[in-house]
């Protein structure tokens, strides 16, 4: 038979790579939010789940169970086969540890597949995340990466993260670049997805001497950063990257690929157009329409984003600021490595 396990037991198994997490909810539920690192082998697809829900409400619970049994019976062989494709132990969960995960675990156990079931399902995991967030204290010192738009801050952080530095990639967790243009080419994560990734990234870093993250505003796309992180940011050492505007324009063009997302760029620009001096705004819009993207980006930087940055930079006292003047991202990474190595020693 299968064994029920708690959230903490599940996370311990996951940390030790002893189990494959399987979300047996429908694809839309999985897409909306899941436990990081889980795969999706749905017990019912979205259409089947909707059909059973309708029968439950309009006919009876018994009729819904009967229809569910019909659907499951027809696809049990393929369901079990998909699980068998993953080696080792599995842990299944649904919304609240109910019928879908119980039936899945029972069938798999009968077929000789070692399986656990998460007691309370995804809802129990979400409650665990919320509890952690409500009581969280961030222990490491904060190094906060700032800089003019286009300075390659995300690229810098991700390279340092690859090298093993304790980095919180907040934009990666939000799947959004943090500006009015930040959603272009991306599908922004919701708060539940962000919270899960944030907690599971931060907790292993709690004994690090420092953490490094970008100086984001409170909101990134669809999500709001935790108050505890915002407080940590305000009290951290602010690293300000300064880089030639030509290099910044190139980074933005490489990252956003406006020639592929021209309409999205125009739509985003329309939301800030009124905040820019009218002749300049008209020129930016014309450049975007004509495909003169480098010119449009440079004007946006000079007349919109750079003044916002200057305001932010002036909010911090000199004893908590460090300016890093470089020609490119590679130089910035090297300077930051040197600064962090001093801290580690």
C-alpha positions in Angstrom: 0.0 0.0 0.0 1.0 3.6 -0.4 2.0 5.8 2.5 0.8 9.3 3.4 3.5 11.8 4.1 3.6 15.4 5.4 4.8 18.5 3.5 8.1 18.5 5.5 8.6 14.8 4.8 8.0 15.4 1.1 10.4 18.3 0.9 13.1 16.3 2.7 12.7 13.4 0.1 12.8 16.0 -2.7 15.9 17.7 -1.3 17.8 14.3 -1.2 16.6 13.5 -4.8 14.8 10.4 -3.4 11.5 10.9 -5.0 9.8 12.2 -8.2 6.9 14.6 -7.4 3.8 14.1 -9.5 0.9 16.5 -9.7 -2.1 14.5 -10.8 -4.4 17.5 -11.1 -5.6 18.7 -14.5 -3.1 20.6 -16.8 -4.8 24.0 -16.1 -4.5 23.5 -12.3 -0.8 22.5 -12.7 -0.1 25.5 -14.9 -1.8 27.9 -12.4 0.5 26.7 -9.5 2.3 23.6 -8.4 5.1 22.4 -6.1 8.4 23.5 -7.8 10.1 20.5 -9.5 6.8 18.5 -10.0 5.8 16.9 -13.2 2.2 16.6 -14.4 0.5 13.3 -15.0 -3.2 14.3 -14.9 -5.8 11.9 -13.5 -8.4 13.9 -15.5 -7.7 16.4 -18.2 -9.4 19.8 -18.1 -12.4 18.7 -20.2 -13.0 15.5 -18.1 -12.7 17.5 -14.9 -15.2 20.0 -16.1 -17.6 17.3 -17.2 -17.5 15.5 -13.8 -17.9 18.8 -11.9 -21.0 19.5 -13.9 -22.5 16.1 -13.2 -21.7 16.5 -9.5 -23.6 19.8 -9.3 -26.5 19.1 -11.7 -27.1 15.4 -11.1 -25.5 13.9 -8.0 -22.2 13.0 -6.4 -22.9 9.3 -7.1 -23.4 10.0 -10.8 -20.2 12.0 -10.9 -18.2 9.1 -9.3 -19.6 6.7 -11.8 -18.6 8.8 -14.7 -15.2 9.4 -13.2 -14.7 5.6 -12.9 -15.7 5.2 -16.6 -13.1 7.7 -17.7 -10.3 6.4 -15.5 -10.9 2.7 -16.4 -10.4 3.4 -20.1 -7.0 5.1 -19.6 -5.5 3.2 -16.6 -3.0 1.3 -18.8 -1.5 4.5 -20.3 -1.7 6.3 -16.9 0.4 3.5 -15.2 2.7 3.3 -18.1 3.5 7.0 -17.9 4.4 6.6 -14.2 6.6 3.6 -15.0 8.7 5.7 -17.2 10.2 7.5 -14.2 12.6 5.5 -12.1 12.5 5.3 -8.3 9.9 6.4 -5.8 7.1 8.7 -6.6 5.0 11.1 -4.5 1.6 12.1 -5.8 -0.7 15.0 -4.8 -3.9 16.6 -6.0 -5.7 19.7 -4.6 -6.4 18.5 -1.1 -5.2 14.9 -0.9 -8.6 13.6 -2.0 -10.0 11.1 -4.6 -7.5 11.8 -7.4 -4.3 11.3 -5.5 -5.8 8.4 -3.4 -7.0 6.5 -6.4 -3.7 7.2 -8.2 -1.7 6.0 -5.3 -3.8 2.9 -4.8 -3.6 1.8 -8.5 0.1 2.4 -8.7 0.7 0.4 -5.5 -1.3 -2.5 -6.9 0.9 -2.4 -9.9 4.0 -2.7 -7.8 5.1 1.0 -8.1 6.4 2.5 -4.8 4.4 5.6 -4.1 3.7 8.2 -1.4 0.7 10.5 -1.2 1.0 14.1 0.1 -1.4 14.4 3.0 -3.6 17.5 2.4 -2.4 17.8 -1.2 -1.3 21.1 -2.8 -3.5 23.0 -0.4 -1.3 21.8 2.5 1.8 22.8 0.7 0.4 26.2 0.0 -0.5 26.7 3.6 3.1 25.7 4.5 4.4 28.4 2.1 2.2 31.1 3.6 3.2 30.2 7.1 6.9 30.4 6.2 6.3 33.8 4.5 4.5 35.1 7.6 7.3 34.2 10.0 10.3 34.6 7.7 13.5 36.3 8.8 16.1 36.7 6.1 19.4 36.1 7.8 22.2 36.8 5.2 23.4 40.3 4.5 21.9 41.8 1.3 23.9 42.9 -1.7 21.5 44.7 -4.0 22.3 45.1 -7.7 21.1 48.4 -9.2 21.8 50.2 -12.4 20.4 52.0 -15.4 17.9 50.0 -17.5 19.8 47.8 -19.9 22.9 47.4 -17.7 22.6 43.6 -17.9 21.7 43.1 -14.2 19.8 39.9 -14.9 22.5 38.5 -17.0 25.1 39.3 -14.3 23.0 37.6 -11.6 22.3 34.5 -13.6 26.0 34.1 -14.4 27.0 34.5 -10.8 24.2 32.0 -9.8 25.7 29.5 -12.3 29.0 29.9 -10.5 27.5 29.0 -7.2 26.9 32.5 -5.6 23.8 32.9 -3.4 21.5 34.7 -5.8 17.8 35.4 -5.8 16.7 35.7 -9.4 13.5 37.6 -8.6 12.6 38.4 -12.3 13.2 34.7 -13.1 10.8 33.6 -10.4 8.2 36.2 -11.6 8.9 35.4 -15.2 8.7 39.1 -15.9 11.4 41.8 -16.5 10.0 44.2 -14.0 9.1 47.1 -16.3 6.1 48.2 -18.4 7.7 46.2 -21.3 8.6 43.4 -19.0 5.9 40.9 -20.1 6.9 41.0 -23.8 7.7 37.4 -25.0 7.0 36.0 -21.5 4.0 34.5 -19.6 4.2 36.1 -16.1 3.9 33.8 -13.1 1.2 34.4 -10.5 1.7 35.0 -6.8 1.4 31.4 -5.8 4.1 30.2 -8.2 6.4 33.1 -7.2 6.0 32.4 -3.5 6.8 28.8 -3.9 10.0 29.4 -5.9 11.0 32.2 -3.6 10.8 30.1 -0.4 12.5 27.1 -1.9 15.3 29.2 -3.3 15.8 31.3 -0.2 15.7 28.6 2.6 18.9 26.8 1.4 20.7 30.2 1.4 19.8 31.2 5.0 23.3 30.2 6.2 25.1 32.1 3.5 27.1 35.2 4.5 25.2 37.2 2.0 22.5 37.0 -0.8 22.6 39.0 -4.0 19.5 40.2 -5.8 18.3 43.0 -8.0 16.9 46.2 -6.6 13.3 45.7 -7.8 10.2 47.7 -6.9 7.5 46.1 -4.8 5.7 44.8 -7.9 7.1 42.6 -10.6 4.5 41.9 -13.2 1.7 40.0 -11.5 3.4 39.5 -8.2 4.2 41.5 -5.1 7.5 41.0 -3.3 7.4 40.0 0.4 7.7 42.9 2.8 10.5 41.1 4.6 12.5 41.2 1.3 11.8 44.8 0.7 13.0 45.7 4.2 16.1 43.7 3.6 16.7 45.5 0.3 16.4 48.9 1.8 19.0 48.1 4.5 21.4 46.3 2.1 24.6 47.5 0.4 23.5 49.0 -3.0 25.8 48.1 -5.9 25.2 50.6 -8.8 26.3 49.5 -12.3 27.2 52.3 -14.7 27.7 51.2 -18.3 27.9 53.1 -21.7 24.4 53.7 -23.2 25.4 52.0 -26.5 26.0 48.8 -24.6 22.7 49.1 -22.7 20.8 49.6 -26.0 22.4 46.5 -27.4 21.4 44.5 -24.3 17.8 45.6 -24.5 17.6 44.8 -28.2 19.1 41.3 -27.7 16.8 40.6 -24.7 13.4 41.9 -26.0 13.8 41.3 -29.8 11.4 44.1 -30.7 11.4 43.1 -34.4 9.6 40.0 -33.3 7.3 41.7 -30.8 6.6 45.0 -32.5 2.9 45.2 -31.6 3.5 44.3 -28.0 6.2 47.0 -27.8 3.8 49.6 -29.2 1.0 48.5 -26.8 3.4 48.8 -23.8 4.7 52.2 -25.0 1.1 53.5 -25.2 0.8 53.0 -21.5 3.7 55.4 -20.7 3.5 57.7 -23.7 1.7 60.5 -21.8 4.6 60.6 -19.2 7.1 61.7 -21.9 7.5 65.1 -23.4 5.2 65.1 -26.5 7.8 65.6 -29.3 10.0 62.9 -27.9 7.1 60.5 -27.4 6.0 61.1 -31.0 9.5 60.3 -32.2 9.7 57.1 -30.1 6.4 55.9 -31.5 7.5 56.7 -35.1 10.7 54.8 -34.6 8.9 51.8 -33.2 6.5 51.8 -36.2 9.3 52.2 -38.7 11.4 49.5 -37.0 14.1 51.9 -35.9 14.4 50.1 -32.6 17.8 51.2 -31.5 16.8 54.9 -31.8 13.5 54.2 -29.9 15.3 52.4 -27.1 17.9 55.1 -26.7 15.2 57.8 -26.5 13.3 55.8 -23.9 16.4 55.4 -21.8 17.4 59.1 -21.9 14.0 60.6 -21.5 12.1 58.1 -19.3 14.1 55.3 -17.6 17.3 57.1 -16.7 15.6 60.0 -14.8 13.7 57.3 -12.8 16.9 55.6 -12.0 18.6 58.8 -10.9 15.7 59.4 -8.5 16.1 56.0 -7.0 19.9 56.2 -6.7 19.6 59.5 -4.7 17.5 57.8 -2.1 20.4 55.9 -0.5 23.2 57.4 1.6 26.7 57.3 0.3 27.9 54.8 3.0 25.5 52.2 1.6 26.3 52.7 -2.1 29.1 51.4 -4.3 29.3 52.5 -7.9 30.7 50.1 -10.4 31.8 51.8 -13.7 32.4 49.3 -16.4 32.4 48.9 -20.2 30.4 45.7 -20.4 28.8 42.8 -18.4 31.9 40.7 -18.2 33.8 43.5 -16.5 30.8 44.0 -14.1 30.8 40.4 -13.2 34.6 40.4 -12.5 34.3 43.5 -10.2 31.4 42.0 -8.3 33.3 38.7 -7.9 36.2 40.6 -6.4 33.9 42.5 -4.1 32.1 39.4 -2.9 35.3 37.4 -2.4 36.4 40.1 0.1 33.1 39.5 2.0 33.5 35.8 2.0 37.0 36.1 3.5 
